[in-house]
């Protein structure tokens, strides 16, 4: 599935080029060299931040070889400029999407600006790939370490650039971009889905199984190239079957429909008359929202993740970015587009050849790759701090009234995985079975696991404490699975059953994220609960250890002073224990977006008995006190680049 090769041939070619350039006897730039061989820079750096579409309002931070930083915000069309007078090359430039929904984009500038004209340093998907190819891990943020950045040289950047250009030859040619010597970092471009920008549209960066980045072409997502210092040019990506702007009209069409609260099949020609997704013919409802939520929303340019074949037809798996009417709250919807039998000519003369068809499922179910970090504040030997990876399988009961249980089969699953109704107060989705099942359960059977996280990989955080999954559970794989053997955008068969165990139907659900191993957790910039809150609520002697109707949860997303953690979009509190009537559990979820209290710190309120859909499921519910026999956990959930993340802090008394 994942290919790698060594860049020896490319390195040799670059060595020849530099030998020839070095023999020219030029007078050099005239800049002053430091004792380390680096150069004190003058002037400024400017460029375009884009991942096909421009990233407006992105935070752009430039770090120099000494650790000094300068920050600005990208403006119209993703343009930015940063003065770097007195700073020292090489530079690392990190652009963080204002919504936090996409992983940071990165570029490395190994030469110093001089004179009045700024040096161009674009920050795009392509430049991020180059930066990843300068690291051993494939994680470009490793270059934030001063020692790593200081070792970057202009020849190493050019070697990586030549390797990337070779891989992109077909796509560069398709879009009229020179294939020899194309410099994605230093060549100015316009983010308009043509030329160099169309090349960016044709590619996607995904998370590799162990945390580094990999590169794919949307035309052939089965060809995955890991990015690191060993990446060679043995793979030539296939060019996409449609021009980069083939979906561009959808943005304005969906925005117009949203203004009138109509995001269903009447939103023609954007949404096909045969549209069906997660049991609904309405785009908003299919994703657990309402049309009223989208009144006044603005949809951004759709992004194609991959061209796939489903039910014998070619479709495109696409992201639909949106910003709600308040101009702050933003998100992404995933759907499928298909080519229309006859293109439609829009009033402005533009032709629309594709429309949204949905996943054609009669039931609501989503499957995404998941990565979780488990931290225990108690001292029980079995409670080992660890990373876990696998799938999160979300099947809401509120929108699937007849569904009582479901089985899931597909890549990475040795046998069908079962989910059924939970026994918890405040839960709105089916939970994974806490015992292995071979047939559909019958009511009143419920699960005590109360989790949607299926785990196929696990790794202890300490070399002195090993973790062994509990035996005979339905939510740990019998044996660990290597995620590199699981295809990207794998399809899973979900079979739905009623409370009598009778089959209701089946759906094919595509995992929109990259399959991951638990080892990938070591490179994730995790958010963390603020220490005061964790001590007060998650220890038996804390001031908040008693019963609580609601809690104000606070956390930080700062990593080494930079706001790099994934955006937390949902916070869950789970309390459980044993009562006279048997085991019990009370859950609560936050509602709405968290409050940004100060730079990199956030707060939200979680009420007992409020489920993930925001519905109060009981009156006067309380989170159980942290007394002997009871447990509490706080989960910070988020979503980025197709992967669901869960930071879980727990105390078992």
N, C-alpha and C positions, 0 to 999 in steps of 0.2 A: 504493500500500500504506500509506504513512505520511501522515497528514493533519496539517495545521497551519493555524491561523487566528489573526487578531489580536484581542485582547480590547478593542477600542475601545468597543464598546457596553457591555460590563461595566464598564469603567473610568468611562464617563460616568455609569452608574447609581450607582456607588459615590461618585463626586464629589458627586452630589446628596445622597446620604445623609449624607456628612460635612459638607456645607454646612449641612444642617438641624441636625445634632447640634452643630456648632460655634456655631450661633446661639442655643443654649439658655441661655448665660450661666451654666453650672454652675461650681461652685467648684473642680473638679478633684480629684485624688486626695490632694493634700496632701504628696506625696513631693517630695524636693528634686531639682531639675534640675541637671545638670552643664553645663559650659560648651559641650559639644558638642551639647546638646539631649537627651542620653540621661538616663535616670533611675536613680539608685542604688536598688537593690531591697532590700526587706526581706521576711521571711517565708520561704516555701518553695514548691516546685513539686512536684506529684504527678500521677500519671496511670496509664494502663494501656498496657503494651507488648503488641501483638498484631498478627498478620497473619491474622486470622480465628480462629485458636487463640492462647491466651496464650503469650507467650515467658517461661518461668520460668528464672531464673538468667542472664538476659541482662545484659551489662555496659552500664550506662547512664551516659553521660558528658555533663555539661552544660558548655558553653563560653559565657562571656559576651563582651560586645563588646570587652573589653580583653584577652581571651585567657586569663583566669583560668578554671580548671576545677574541677569537683566530680564525684565518681563514686560510684555505688552499684550494687546488683545487684537486679534485679526479683525479687519474691517470688511467693507464690501468686497465681494468676490474672493474672500479669504486672504486679502493682501495684508502684509505686516512689514514693519521696519523696526529694527533695534539698533541703536547706536552702540558701538563696541570699542570706542576709543579708550585706550589704556588696558584693554583686556587681552588675554593671551590665547592664541590658537594652539591646538584645534578646539572647535566649539561643538557642543551637543545642543541641538534645538529640539525641544519637546512641545508639541501642541496638544492640549487637552480639550476635547470636545466639551462645549459648555453644558451639554445635557449629560455627559458622562456615559452615554450609551455605547460609545465606541471606544476601543482601546486607544491609548495615546499614539499619535503619529510622531515619528522621529526623523531627524536628519543629522548627518555629521558633515561639518565644514572643516576641512583640514588645511585650508589656506587662509591667509590673513587679508582682510580688506585693507586697501591703501588708497589714498587720494580721496577725492570728493564723491566719486560714484560708488554706490553701495554694491557689494558683492551679492549675487543672487544665491539664495539657499532655499529652495522649495521644500515643503514638508508634506509629503504625500505617501500613499501606499508604496510606491516604488522606492522612495528614499528610505522608508522604514525597513524595507527588505534589504537594502544595502547596509544599513546600520546593523541589522541582525546578523548579516554575513561577516561582520567584524568582531563577533563575540563567539566564545566557545559554546555557550548555552543556547544561542538563538534568541535571547531576550535582549533587545536593544537597550532597555533601561539599565542593564548591567554597566553601560558606559557612563552612568551617572557617577560612578566611583572615579575620583580624580586620577588615581593611578591607572585605571583602564583607559580613560579618555586621553591622557597624556601620551599613551603609547600608539595612538592612532596616527598613521602617516598618510600623506597624499598617495603614495604608490598603493597602499593597502586599499584605500577607497576606490582607486581606479581599477584595481584588479577585480573587486567586487562588482563594479559598474559594468565592466566588460563581460563578466560571467552572466549578469542579469540581462544585458542586451542580447547576448547569444540565445538565452532562453526565450526572449520575447520577439525573436526575429519575425515570426509569422504575424504576430499582432502589430508590430511596428509597421510592417509592410502594408497590412490591411488598412491602416489608418494614415498612410502617407508620411510616416516619420522615418527619417534616415536610420538605417539599421547599423551603420558603422559610426562609432564614436558618439552615440546619443548619450547625453548627460542629464539624467532626470533631476539632479540636484541643481545644476547651474543654468539650465535652459529655461527661459521665461515661457510661460504658456497661459492660455485663458481657460478657465474651468467651464467650458461650454459643451462638453460631451463630443468634441471633435478633436482630431489630431492627437497630441500627446495626452489630452484629458481622456480621450476615448480609450487609449491604452490603459490608463488607470482603471477605467470602468470595467475593462475586460478581465481584471485580476482581483483576487481576494486574498487577504491575509487571514489565516486561521490559526488557532492554538494547536501546537503540536502535542502529541500524547503526553510528553513530559514537561511541557511548559514553554518551550521555545516556539517561535513563530514558524509557520510553513506558508508556502505560496502555492496557489492554484489558479488555473484559468477557469472562468465560469463555464466555458464550453465543455470541459472535461474534468469535472471535480474528482474523478478517480485517480488522476495523476497529481500527487502531492509531493512537493519538494521541500524538505526541511531546510531551514536557513541557519547557517552557522559558518565558521571558518573553513569547514571542509566542503561546503557546497560548490559543486562544479557546474559545468554548462552542458552536461550530457543530455538534458531534457529540453526539448523544444515544445513550448506550449501551443495548443491548438487555438486558432482564432475563433471567436464566437460566431454563431450563425445569424446574428442580427446586429444592426448598427447600434452604437452605444446609446443613442437617443431614442430608441424604439418605444420606450415607455414614457418619455418626457411629457406627452399631453395628459397623462393620467393625473399628474399633480394638480393642474388647474381645474380639471374636470371634477376631481374628488373634493377640492376646496369649495367649488361652487355648490356641489351637492350638500356638503357639510353645513354651509350657510343656511340652507333651508331645512336641515335636519333629515335629509333623505340619503342614507347610505345603503340602500337596498337595491334590488334589481331594477327599480325605477330610475336609478342613477345611470342612465344610458348616455353614451355608449361605453362608459368606463367599466361598469359592472355588467357582466353577461347575463342574459335572461335565465341561463341555466346555473347561475352562481349558487353554490352551496358550500358552507364551511362550518364545521363544528356544529352541525345540526340547524343552522340558521341561514336564511337568505339575506340577512342584513350584516354588513361588514362589521359594524360596531358590536352588535350583539354576539356575533361569532367569536369575538375576542373578549367577552365578559364585560363589555361596556354598554353604553346606550347612545342612541343618536343625539340625545340632548347634550351629552358630554361634548360632542364634536361641533355643536353650533358655534360658528365663528372660528373653527380650527383652520389652520393652514397646513396643507400637505406639501412636503418637500419632494425632491426628485426621487423616484423609486430607484432602488439599487438591486441589480440582479446578483443573487448569490450563486446560482448554478442553473444550467439548462439540464433538465432531467427527463426521463421517459416514464410516464405513469399511464397505466391502462392502455399501452400501445401508442400513446400520443406524446409528442414533445411539449413540455410545459417549462415555465421558468419559475423557480423559487425566488420570490422577491421580498425585499424589505420596503415598507411604506412608512417613512418618517413623518411625524406630525408634531405641530405645536398648538396647544389649545389656545382659546381666545384670550387668556390672560397674558399670553406671550412668554410665559415662564415654564409651565408644565409641558413636557415633551415626552414622546415615546416612539415606539416602532411597532407596527403590525406586520405579521408575516402572512403571506398568501401565495397563491399560484396564479400565473397569467398564462393565457393560451393565445395562439395566433388565430385571428378571425378568418373565416372563410372568405370574406370580402372586406377589405379595408373601408373605414368610414372617413369621409372628408369633413373635417370640422369647419365651423364658420370662418375661422381665420385662414383656411386653405390647407392647414396641416392634416396629414393623414394619420389615422390611428389604426394600426394593423393588429394590435394585441389588446385584450381586455382581461379583467379579473374573472377567474372561473372558480376559485376556492379549492379546498382539498376534497370536495365532493363527499364528505363524511356526513352521515345522518346523526352522528353523536358527537358530543364535545369531548375532546381528549387532546392533550398536548404532551409531547415527549421532547425533552432537551437534555443535553449533557449537563451533569452537575459535578461540582467540586465543593467539598465542605471541610471546614476546620473545626475540630472538636477540642475544646479546652475545659478541663475539669478543675474546679476550685476545692474539691474534697480530696481526701487522702486514701480513698479505696484503691486497693491494688488493681482491681479490674478496670478502673477508670483511667485509661492511658490516653494522654494527649496524642492526637493523630490527625492525619488527612485521610479523607475518603473520597472516592470518585465513582461515577457510574451514570445513572439516568434519574431524572426526576419525572415521574409519571403523574400527571394531573388530570383527574377525571371528576369534574364537579357533579355533585348530586343535585344541586339546585336547578341546573339546566338540563339534566337527564333524569326526570322524575321516575321512569320505570326501572332505571338501572340500579341494581343492588350490588353487583360484582362484575369483575372483568378480568380477562387473562390477556397477557401480552407475550408475544413471541417474536424473535428476530435476532439480528447479529449481536453477539456478546452475551446472549441469554442461553444457558445450557438447556433449560426447560421453561415452559410457560411460567411467567411471574403473575401472581394473583393479587388482586386488590378487592376489598369489600368494605361494607359500611363500618364506620368507626363507633367506638363506645364513648368518644369524648364529647363534652359540651363545648361548642364553639368551633367545631370542624365543619367544613363545607365540601370537602372532597373525599373520595374513597381513599382508604389507607391500605398500605401493603400488608398482606397477611403476615401474622407473627408466627405462623407454622406453615410448613410446606403443604400444598393442596394438590389433589389430582383431579378434582371435579368442582363444579360451581357450588359454593355454599348455599344453604337454604336459611332464610330468616327463622329465628332471630339471631343467627350467628353474626358476630362482629369481630373486629380485630383490636387487639390491645397495643399494636405497634404504633399506631397513630403517626405514621410517616409516609411521605410519598417518595423518599429517596432510596432508590435501589443501588446497592453498593457492589461493584465488581472489582474494586481495588482499594487497598488500605495501606497506610504506612505510618508507623509510630514516629513521633517527633523527637524521641530520645533514643540514643543508642543503647541505653541501659534498661529500657522498658519496652517489652514486646507486646504487640496486640494480636490476639487471636479472636476472630469473630465468634460470637456465641453459636453453638451448634443448633441445628434444626430450626432455623428461622427462615422466613420467606423473603427477607429483604437483604440478605447477604448471599452472594454467589457461593456455591459449594466450593469452588476453587477460584483463586484470583484470575482475572482476565487481563491480557495485555491489550490495551486499547488500540495499539497500532494494527491489530488484526481486524478491527471493526471499521467498515467503510464509512467515509464521510457521507453525510446526508442519507444515512441508512433508513430503510423503511421498516416499520414494525406493524404486525397484524394485531389489532385489538379486538377481542370478541367480548360482547356485552351480554349480560344475563340479568333476568329479573329475580325477585325475591324467592321464587320457587325453583330457581336453577335452570329455567328455560332460556334458551338462546334467543336474544333479541336481534342480533345482527353483528356485522363486522365492519371495521374501518382500517384503512392503511394510513399510518401516521408517520411522517418524516421527522427525524431528529434534526433540528435546525442548527445544532451546535457541533463542535468537534469532539470526538471521543477522547477522553482523558484518562490518564493514570493518576493515582494518588500523589505520585512524585511531583506532579505539576503544581501542587499546593505550595511547594517551597519557593516558587517565584512569584506568587500572587501577592500584590500589595493589599493585605487584609485590613478592613476597618477594625476598631477595637472599642469595647465598652470603656467609658471613662471610669477610672479606678474607684472613685467615690461611690458611683452608682453600683458597681459590681459588688463592692464590699457591703453596702447597705442592704441590697436586695438578695444577693446570692450567697450569703453566709449566715448560719444560724444565729450569730450574735449581732447581726446587723440591725440598724434601727428600723429597717423596712421588712424584717423577716416575718412579721405577723401577717394575718389575712389582709388582702388588699383588693379593693374594687377596681382600681385602675392605677397605672404606674406611668410616670414620666421617665422615659428611657433616653439616655444621653450617650453619645459615642463620638469618636474621632476618626477621620479619614486621612489624617496626615501621616506621611511616611518620610522621615528625615526632613520634616518641615514643608513637604510638598503634598498637595491634595491629590493623591494618586489612586486611592482605593476605589473599588467599584462603587457606583452610587447605590446606596441602600434605599430600596423602594418599598420594603415591607418589613415590619418588626413583629415578631411573635413572642409571646410569653406562654410557656407551657408548665403547668404544675400538676403533679400526679402523686398518688399514694394509695394506701389501702384503708378502706373503711369497713364497717360492719357488714355492709351489703356487697363488699367485694372491691376490686380495684376501681379507682376513679381517675378522671383527668378533666381539668378545666383549661381551655385554651383562650387566648385573646390575641387579636391582631390590630395593628395600627390602621387608621383610615386616612387616606390622602397622603400628600407629599410631606416629608419631614421639614421642620424649621431649621434654617441655617443660622444658628445662634451666634457664631463667630467664625472666622476663617478656619475651614476644615473641621468644625465641630457642629453636631446636629442634635435635635431633640424631637421626640414624638411621644404621643400619649397612647398607651395600649390599655384597653378596657376588657375586663374578664367577660367571656361569653360572646364577644363580637367575632364573627368568623371572617375568613379572608375576603369575602364579598362585601364586608362592612355591615352585615346584618346582625342585630342583637338576637341571640338565640335563647336567652334565659333572663329572668328578672332577678335582680339582687345577687347575681353570681359574684363569687370572690375567688381570687387566686389563693390556693391553699397555703397555710403557713409552712415555713421551713422548719418542721419539727421532725424528730426521729421517724424514719419510714417514708418520709415525703421527699419529693424532688422538685427542683425548679430549673428551668433553662430560659435563656434569652437568645433569640435567633435573629441575626441581621442578614436579610436576604436582598439580593440584587441580581442584575442581569447585564451582561456586557459581551458584545461580540458573539452572540449566540449561545453563551454558557450561563447557567444559573449558578450563583454562588451563595453559600450559607456559612456564616460565621456563628458557631454555636458555643455558648458558654453555659456550663451546667454545674449544679451542686446536688449530689445525692447524699441525703442525710441518713 
